Amino acid sequence: MWDYTDKVKEHFLNPRNVGEIADADAVGEVGSLACGDALKLFIKLDEKKERIVDAKFQTFGCGSAIASSSALTEMVKGKTLDEALGVTNQEIADFLGGLPEEKMHCSVMGQEALEVAIAKYRGVEAPKHGHDHVETEGEIVCKCFGLTDLFLKKVIASNKLHTAEQVTHFTKAGGACGGCIPKIKELIAEVMGEEKKVARERPTKLTNLKKMQLIQETLENEIRPQLWADGGDLELIDIDGPNVQVAFRKACAGCASSGYTAKFVEQKLREMVSDDIVVQEVQG
């Protein structure tokens, strides 16, 4: 049985913004009943067509799908369309206090519906994610769920996925017949290779401000995604010269191996930012 946070339970039992908007400015649909999950997202803009003033959803799926859709509609209200497009599936999960990795595909589906709705409103071709079993741009990798290599590579890169099992949890690819698992592993290796090619070189001279910025970027882009993969997380508490204070969250909080995790964080920050960094774990 999966361990859901209180906020996931709250948004499942009392979902916000369920229903439809009759005069919606944008509507996005993803998924299919054949896949087990389907989501229809409605968006209403203000008179100037600048900001989202209302968002509603209809979904068919599990409790995580309902909670993720509810969270998404709350998160996008008040945002411009570009700001809304910046909402990631990980931010949806974070809003809910985390989702079991096996249910992360629910947050991905919400992000997809938002992209489709905004693309249709702007009159551009809506991104095709493959869940509806139609031919899409790119090569079909998972025939059971109609998922393409381009879609899978995007999810792998944005969520820092390192195993085929994680890809299945986030997209369902490989979760039926399993025939595409070897190809998924190839895509992971390809994405990881591309990331290594564009990895930045560590600057030799840093102002205090730039050093703080690089520490924050490294934590967000390099370290936290790896902790998420194991159900953990961390929060940056303070930066005082070379001392970086962090508090571990979720599965990492109170873990007997947190000392080793702190050393991993310290090693990564020294590698990416500066040799003098010292990571200090704080409680709270």
C-alpha positions as CSV (number, residue, x, y, z in Angstrom):
1,M,0.0,0.0,0.0
2,W,1.3,3.4,-0.9
3,D,2.0,6.0,1.7
4,Y,0.1,9.2,0.8
5,T,0.6,12.6,2.4
6,D,-2.2,14.3,4.2
7,K,-2.4,16.9,1.5
8,V,-2.8,14.2,-1.2
9,K,-5.6,12.7,0.8
10,E,-7.2,16.1,1.3
11,H,-7.2,16.9,-2.4
12,F,-8.5,13.5,-3.2
13,L,-11.3,13.5,-0.7
14,N,-12.2,17.2,-1.2
15,P,-10.9,18.1,-4.7
16,R,-10.9,21.7,-5.7
17,N,-12.3,23.0,-9.0
18,V,-14.0,19.8,-10.2
19,G,-16.3,20.4,-13.2
20,E,-16.2,22.3,-16.5
21,I,-16.2,25.9,-17.6
22,A,-18.9,26.4,-20.3
23,D,-17.1,29.5,-21.9
24,A,-13.5,28.3,-21.3
25,D,-10.8,30.0,-23.3
26,A,-8.7,26.9,-23.5
27,V,-9.4,23.1,-23.0
28,G,-6.8,20.4,-23.0
29,E,-7.4,16.6,-23.0
30,V,-4.9,13.9,-22.4
31,G,-4.9,10.2,-21.7
32,S,-7.6,7.7,-22.5
33,L,-9.9,5.3,-20.6
34,A,-8.0,2.4,-22.3
35,C,-4.9,3.6,-20.5
36,G,-6.7,3.9,-17.2
37,D,-6.3,7.6,-16.8
38,A,-7.9,10.5,-18.6
39,L,-7.9,14.3,-17.8
40,K,-9.8,17.2,-19.3
41,L,-8.6,20.7,-18.2
42,F,-10.6,23.9,-18.6
43,I,-9.0,27.4,-18.4
44,K,-10.6,30.8,-18.2
45,L,-8.6,34.0,-18.7
46,D,-9.3,37.5,-17.5
47,E,-10.7,40.3,-19.8
48,K,-7.3,41.3,-21.0
49,K,-6.5,37.6,-21.8
50,E,-3.4,37.9,-19.7
51,R,-3.9,35.8,-16.6
52,I,-5.8,32.7,-15.6
53,V,-8.8,33.5,-13.4
54,D,-10.3,30.1,-13.2
55,A,-9.4,26.5,-13.9
56,K,-11.5,23.3,-13.6
57,F,-11.0,19.7,-14.4
58,Q,-12.7,16.4,-15.1
59,T,-10.7,13.2,-14.6
60,F,-11.0,9.5,-14.6
61,G,-8.3,7.9,-12.6
62,C,-6.9,7.0,-9.2
63,G,-6.7,9.1,-6.1
64,S,-3.3,10.5,-7.1
65,A,-4.7,11.6,-10.5
66,I,-7.6,13.4,-8.8
67,A,-5.3,15.1,-6.2
68,S,-2.7,16.1,-8.9
69,S,-5.5,17.6,-11.1
70,S,-6.9,19.5,-8.1
71,A,-3.5,20.8,-7.2
72,L,-2.7,21.9,-10.7
73,T,-5.9,24.0,-11.0
74,E,-5.0,25.7,-7.7
75,M,-1.5,26.4,-8.8
76,V,-2.2,28.0,-12.2
77,K,-4.8,30.5,-11.0
78,G,-3.4,34.1,-11.2
79,K,-0.6,33.1,-13.5
80,T,0.0,34.2,-17.0
81,L,0.0,31.5,-19.7
82,D,3.8,31.5,-19.8
83,E,4.1,31.3,-16.0
84,A,1.6,28.4,-16.1
85,L,3.7,26.6,-18.7
86,G,6.6,26.8,-16.2
87,V,4.8,24.6,-13.7
88,T,6.5,21.2,-13.7
89,N,5.1,17.9,-12.7
90,Q,7.6,17.8,-9.8
91,E,6.2,21.1,-8.6
92,I,2.7,19.6,-8.7
93,A,4.0,16.7,-6.6
94,D,5.8,19.0,-4.2
95,F,2.6,21.1,-3.8
96,L,1.0,17.9,-2.5
97,G,3.9,17.1,-0.2
98,G,5.1,14.4,-2.5
99,L,3.7,11.5,-4.4
100,P,4.8,7.8,-4.4
101,E,7.2,7.3,-7.3
102,E,4.8,4.7,-8.7
103,K,2.2,7.5,-9.0
104,M,4.3,10.3,-10.5
105,H,2.7,9.7,-13.9
106,C,-0.4,11.4,-12.5
107,S,1.5,14.7,-12.1
108,V,3.0,14.3,-15.6
109,M,-0.5,14.0,-17.0
110,G,-1.6,17.3,-15.5
111,Q,1.4,19.0,-17.0
112,E,0.6,17.6,-20.4
113,A,-3.0,18.7,-20.2
114,L,-1.9,22.2,-19.4
115,E,0.5,22.3,-22.4
116,V,-2.2,21.0,-24.8
117,A,-4.8,23.6,-23.5
118,I,-2.4,26.5,-24.0
119,A,-1.1,25.4,-27.3
120,K,-4.7,25.1,-28.6
121,Y,-5.5,28.6,-27.3
122,R,-2.5,30.1,-29.1
123,G,-3.4,28.3,-32.3
124,V,-0.3,26.2,-32.5
125,E,0.0,22.5,-32.9
126,A,-0.7,20.9,-29.6
127,P,2.0,18.6,-28.3
128,K,1.1,14.9,-28.7
129,H,2.1,12.8,-25.8
130,G,1.0,9.5,-27.1
131,H,-1.4,8.3,-24.4
132,D,-4.3,8.2,-26.9
133,H,-2.7,5.5,-29.0
134,V,-2.5,7.7,-32.1
135,E,0.6,8.1,-34.3
136,T,2.7,11.0,-32.9
137,E,5.9,12.8,-33.8
138,G,8.9,10.7,-33.1
139,E,9.3,6.9,-33.0
140,I,6.8,4.9,-31.0
141,V,8.7,3.1,-28.2
142,C,5.9,1.8,-26.0
143,K,3.3,0.3,-28.3
144,C,1.0,-0.6,-25.3
145,F,0.6,3.1,-24.4
146,G,1.6,4.7,-27.7
147,L,4.5,6.7,-26.2
148,T,7.2,8.1,-28.4
149,D,11.0,8.4,-27.9
150,L,10.7,12.3,-27.9
151,F,8.2,12.3,-25.1
152,L,10.1,9.7,-23.0
153,K,13.4,11.6,-23.5
154,K,11.7,14.8,-22.3
155,V,10.4,13.2,-19.1
156,I,13.7,11.4,-18.5
157,A,15.6,14.7,-18.8
158,S,13.3,17.0,-16.9
159,N,12.9,14.5,-14.0
160,K,16.5,13.2,-13.9
161,L,15.4,9.6,-14.3
162,H,18.1,7.0,-14.1
163,T,16.3,3.6,-14.4
164,A,13.7,2.0,-16.6
165,E,11.6,1.4,-13.5
166,Q,11.5,5.1,-12.8
167,V,10.4,5.8,-16.4
168,T,7.6,3.3,-16.0
169,H,6.5,5.0,-12.7
170,F,6.5,8.4,-14.4
171,T,4.9,7.5,-17.8
172,K,3.7,3.8,-17.6
173,A,6.0,3.0,-20.5
174,G,7.1,-0.7,-20.1
175,G,4.5,-1.3,-17.5
176,A,2.4,-3.7,-19.7
177,C,4.2,-6.2,-21.8
178,G,7.7,-4.9,-20.9
179,G,8.9,-5.3,-24.5
180,C,10.2,-1.7,-24.7
181,I,12.4,-1.9,-21.5
182,P,15.6,-2.3,-23.5
183,K,14.8,0.7,-25.7
184,I,13.9,2.7,-22.6
185,K,17.4,1.9,-21.2
186,E,18.9,3.1,-24.4
187,L,17.0,6.4,-24.2
188,I,18.2,6.9,-20.6
189,A,21.8,6.3,-21.7
190,E,21.3,8.7,-24.6
191,V,19.9,11.5,-22.4
192,M,22.6,11.0,-19.8
193,G,25.2,11.2,-22.5
194,E,23.8,14.5,-23.8
195,E,23.7,16.0,-20.4
196,K,27.4,15.2,-19.9
197,K,28.2,16.9,-23.1
198,V,26.6,20.2,-22.1
199,A,27.6,20.0,-18.4
200,R,29.1,23.3,-17.4
201,E,32.7,23.7,-16.3
202,R,33.2,24.9,-12.8
203,P,34.1,28.6,-12.7
204,T,37.5,29.5,-11.2
205,K,36.5,32.8,-9.8
206,L,33.2,33.5,-8.0
207,T,31.7,36.5,-6.4
208,N,29.7,35.7,-3.2
209,L,26.4,36.3,-5.0
210,K,27.4,34.1,-8.0
211,K,28.6,31.4,-5.6
212,M,25.2,31.4,-3.8
213,Q,23.4,31.2,-7.1
214,L,25.5,28.2,-8.2
215,I,24.9,26.4,-4.9
216,Q,21.1,26.9,-5.3
217,E,21.2,25.8,-9.0
218,T,23.2,22.7,-8.2
219,L,20.9,21.7,-5.4
220,E,17.8,22.2,-7.6
221,N,19.1,20.7,-10.8
222,E,21.7,18.1,-9.8
223,I,21.1,17.0,-6.2
224,R,17.4,17.2,-5.3
225,P,16.3,15.1,-8.4
226,Q,18.5,12.2,-7.2
227,L,17.0,12.4,-3.7
228,W,13.5,12.5,-5.2
229,A,14.3,9.2,-7.0
230,D,14.6,7.5,-3.6
231,G,11.6,9.3,-2.1
232,G,13.7,11.9,-0.2
233,D,14.3,15.6,-0.4
234,L,16.2,18.4,1.2
235,E,15.7,22.1,1.9
236,L,18.3,24.8,1.8
237,I,18.3,26.6,5.1
238,D,21.2,29.0,4.9
239,I,24.5,29.8,3.2
240,D,27.2,31.4,5.3
241,G,30.5,31.7,3.4
242,P,31.6,28.1,2.6
243,N,29.0,26.6,5.0
244,V,25.9,25.3,3.4
245,Q,23.1,24.4,5.9
246,V,20.5,21.9,4.7
247,A,17.6,20.0,6.3
248,F,16.6,16.6,4.9
249,R,12.9,16.0,4.2
250,K,10.6,13.1,3.3
251,A,12.5,9.7,3.3
252,C,15.8,11.4,4.1
253,A,14.5,13.0,7.3
254,G,15.8,11.1,10.3
255,C,17.3,8.4,8.0
256,A,20.2,6.5,9.5
257,S,22.1,7.2,6.3
258,S,21.6,10.9,6.3
259,G,25.3,11.4,7.2
260,Y,26.3,9.7,4.0
261,T,23.7,11.7,2.1
262,A,25.2,14.9,3.5
263,K,28.6,13.8,2.3
264,F,27.2,13.1,-1.1
265,V,25.7,16.6,-1.2
266,E,28.9,18.2,-0.1
267,Q,30.9,16.2,-2.7
268,K,28.6,17.3,-5.5
269,L,28.7,21.0,-4.4
270,R,32.5,20.9,-4.3
271,E,32.6,19.3,-7.7
272,M,30.2,21.8,-9.3
273,V,30.8,25.0,-7.3
274,S,33.8,25.3,-5.0
275,D,36.3,23.0,-3.1
276,D,35.9,24.8,0.2
277,I,32.1,24.0,0.7
278,V,31.1,22.3,3.9
279,V,27.6,20.9,4.2
280,Q,26.0,21.0,7.6
281,E,22.8,19.1,8.4
282,V,20.3,21.0,10.6
283,Q,17.1,19.8,12.1
284,G,13.7,21.4,11.6
